[in-house]
Amino acid sequence: MQKKQWIEGYSPCVPEGALFFISGLRSFLFYLLKLPIPWLLGSLVFVFMFQFFSKIPVKWDVRFRNYGLMVVGFSIGHIFTLEILKNILCLFPFMLLSNILLILFSILMAYVLHLSSKVDFSTMLVANVPGDLSQMILFAEETNRLNVPIVTYFQVLRVFLVVLPILFIVTLHSSGNIPIESATTV
């Protein structure tokens, strides 16, 4: 019998099938409520709330994480068209400048938090630099010298405080019969 590989830091307590099923129900609820990207945010919100309030550790087979990353990659790549690339090229200088400023600000924040919290700088840097939630956590797990719980906490906090409010604002704005394009041309 093949021994399962578990993500470091999680002990086998909650069966993965139950976690998958309940997360799916939460995603379906987000879909019924017409919330943005329900299949991703519904599961994320459920698992975060479950771990925060229950204190019961969950287990998750590494293969599920890898399959999920493939689905996310396919979903992003599927909508990336030549027209989108042309629009990106028009905005490229602004995107480049804003990313450089954002990374510099993240490095500064990582340094300040490193000094005030006594957590190593590399952990604080990975925790503060914006990136895909799953990729940043995966990077922290594969780099043995980083503190994975701190990186996870900061990245999830960023999703809840920055990404979710923006998604809800855009969703509410676009559902008010006002096209988003007209708001950007004012």
Secondary structure, DSSP 8 states (H G I E B T S, - for coil): -----B-TT--S-B-HHHHHHHHHHHHHHHHHTT-SSHHHHHHHHHHHHHHHHH---B--BHHHHHHHHHHHHHHHHHH--HHHHHHHHHHHHHHHHHHHHHHHHHHHHHHHHHHHH---HHHHHHHHS---HHHHHHHHHHSTTS-HHHHHHHHHHHIIIIIHHHHHHHHHHHHTT--HHHHHT-
